[in-house]
Amino acid sequence: MNKLIVVLTCGVLLIVYTFFIKGITGHSYNEKIESMNKQNVIQKKKIEELSQTMNERSASENRAFFEAFFNYTDIDKRYEKVRKVTTEKGFAFAFPSRSYQKQTVSVKSELLSLESYSKKIDHSHELFLNVVVVAITANSVTTNQTLIIQTSLIKQNNKWLVDDVQVKGNG
């Protein structure tokens, strides 16, 4: 009889363990893993969206620089527009031989096309290689020129600014 009680007790404990303890924790554990996987997918999508937004903002500011730099009819106003989208260092690189005298020559410049390729360095630095076609008119003579220009943008105070400008070639 004692053997029967021991066997029945062991059987009951095994059934309880299998159905209740293992079943509940196993089921709960799988649900937790599935829930965490879903959250992981959602977080990855959010990171991708934020990264895309960040890249779009830096690309937008890169374009704004070129529009300010190459679209002008007044050289003095050009400086003011470019200063808004650059750091002090970037402004110095954009105009390495800037003259502070009032300009008397009539020059008009127009950005005809801009093709940019970017490489993200980190969350606050991005490098662009830009193919620029510009039309410059001086004394009623217009010349089109193709330039390859590298710009480096940094994020300062939550705003992207051009921090470096280098002409890499012309065509």
C-alpha positions in Angstrom: 0.0 0.0 0.0 2.9 2.4 0.8 4.3 1.6 -2.6 1.0 2.5 -4.2 0.8 5.8 -2.3 4.3 6.7 -3.3 3.7 5.8 -7.0 0.4 7.7 -7.0 2.0 10.7 -5.3 4.9 10.6 -7.8 2.4 10.4 -10.6 0.4 13.3 -9.4 3.5 15.4 -8.9 4.7 14.5 -12.4 1.3 15.5 -13.9 1.2 18.7 -11.9 4.8 19.5 -12.9 4.1 18.7 -16.6 0.8 20.5 -17.0 0.9 23.3 -14.6 4.4 24.4 -13.8 6.2 23.5 -17.0 3.2 24.3 -19.2 2.7 27.7 -17.6 6.3 28.8 -17.5 7.1 27.3 -20.9 4.1 29.0 -22.5 4.8 32.2 -20.7 8.5 32.1 -21.6 7.6 31.6 -25.3 5.2 34.5 -25.2 7.8 36.7 -23.6 10.3 35.8 -26.3 7.8 36.4 -29.0 6.8 39.8 -27.5 10.5 40.8 -27.2 11.1 39.8 -30.8 8.1 42.0 -31.9 9.5 44.9 -29.9 12.9 44.4 -31.4 11.5 44.6 -34.9 9.5 47.8 -34.0 12.6 49.4 -32.4 14.7 48.5 -35.6 12.1 50.2 -37.8 12.1 53.3 -35.6 15.9 53.5 -35.7 15.8 53.2 -39.5 13.2 55.9 -39.7 15.2 58.2 -37.5 18.4 57.5 -39.4 16.6 58.2 -42.7 15.2 61.4 -41.3 18.6 62.4 -40.0 20.2 61.7 -43.5 17.4 63.6 -45.2 18.1 66.6 -42.9 21.8 66.6 -43.6 21.2 66.1 -47.3 18.8 69.0 -47.2 21.3 71.3 -45.5 24.0 70.2 -47.9 21.7 71.3 -50.8 20.9 74.5 -49.0 24.6 75.3 -48.9 25.1 74.8 -52.6 22.0 76.9 -53.4 23.3 79.7 -51.2 26.8 79.4 -52.6 26.0 79.2 -56.3 22.6 81.0 -56.7 23.3 84.7 -56.4 23.2 88.0 -58.2 24.8 90.1 -55.4 28.1 88.8 -54.1 27.7 90.5 -50.7 24.3 89.0 -50.0 25.8 85.6 -51.0 28.1 85.8 -48.0 25.2 86.4 -45.6 23.2 83.4 -47.0 26.2 81.0 -46.9 27.1 82.1 -43.3 23.6 80.8 -42.2 24.4 77.2 -43.3 28.0 76.9 -42.3 30.2 76.9 -39.2 32.9 79.6 -38.9 35.4 77.0 -40.1 33.1 76.0 -43.0 32.7 79.6 -44.0 36.4 80.2 -44.1 36.8 77.1 -46.3 34.1 78.2 -48.6 35.7 81.7 -49.0 39.4 81.3 -48.4 40.3 84.5 -50.2 37.3 86.6 -49.3 37.6 90.3 -49.9 35.8 92.7 -47.5 35.5 95.4 -50.1 32.2 96.2 -51.6 32.0 94.3 -54.9 31.6 96.4 -58.1 31.7 93.7 -60.7 28.3 92.4 -61.9 28.4 88.6 -61.5 25.4 86.3 -61.6 25.7 82.6 -60.7 23.1 79.8 -61.1 23.2 76.3 -59.8 22.1 74.1 -62.7 22.4 70.7 -61.1 23.6 69.0 -58.0 24.2 65.3 -57.5 25.3 64.3 -54.0 26.7 61.1 -52.6 26.9 60.8 -48.8 28.7 58.7 -46.2 27.6 58.8 -42.6 30.7 59.0 -40.3 28.7 58.9 -37.1 25.5 60.4 -35.6 26.9 64.0 -35.9 29.2 63.9 -38.9 28.4 63.2 -42.6 30.6 63.5 -45.7 29.2 64.4 -49.1 30.8 64.2 -52.5 28.9 66.5 -54.9 28.9 66.9 -58.6 27.9 70.5 -59.3 27.0 72.1 -62.6 27.0 75.9 -62.4 26.4 78.7 -64.9 28.4 81.9 -64.2 27.7 85.2 -66.0 30.1 88.0 -65.9 30.1 91.0 -68.2 27.3 89.3 -70.3 29.4 86.2 -70.9 28.1 83.0 -69.5 30.2 80.0 -68.7 29.1 76.6 -67.5 31.4 74.6 -65.3 31.2 71.2 -63.7 32.9 70.8 -60.3 33.4 68.0 -57.9 33.2 69.3 -54.3 33.5 67.5 -51.0 31.5 68.9 -48.1 31.6 67.8 -44.5 28.6 68.5 -42.3 28.4 68.4 -38.6 25.5 68.5 -36.3 25.6 71.5 -33.9 22.8 72.5 -31.6 20.5 70.0 -33.4 21.2 71.6 -36.8 23.4 70.4 -39.6 26.0 72.8 -40.8 28.7 72.7 -43.5 32.1 72.5 -41.6 34.5 71.8 -44.5 34.5 72.5 -48.3 37.1 71.2 -50.7 37.1 71.4 -54.5 38.3 67.9 -55.7 38.2 68.5 -59.4 36.5 70.2 -62.3 35.4 69.2 -65.8 
